[in-house]
Amino acid sequence: MTATSRVVMLGATVTGIAALIRAELLLRRLKGFRGINSRYEKTATSYEAAVTLASFLLWARSV
């Protein structure tokens, strides 16, 4: 199911559509990090730290 088909089902606004697309793109980029995709970390805290670090690295590349 694509983002646009979900939007049609939800009847979302343009702002909601843009937020949905941005969230899906972020998740797709985060899955490029091997540890995030496979979830090597054993605890939720260390997994959250890895996601935060990966998000920061993605942001730093875009600046």
Helices and strands as residue ranges (DSSP letters): H 3-10, H 14-30, H 34-38, H 44-62
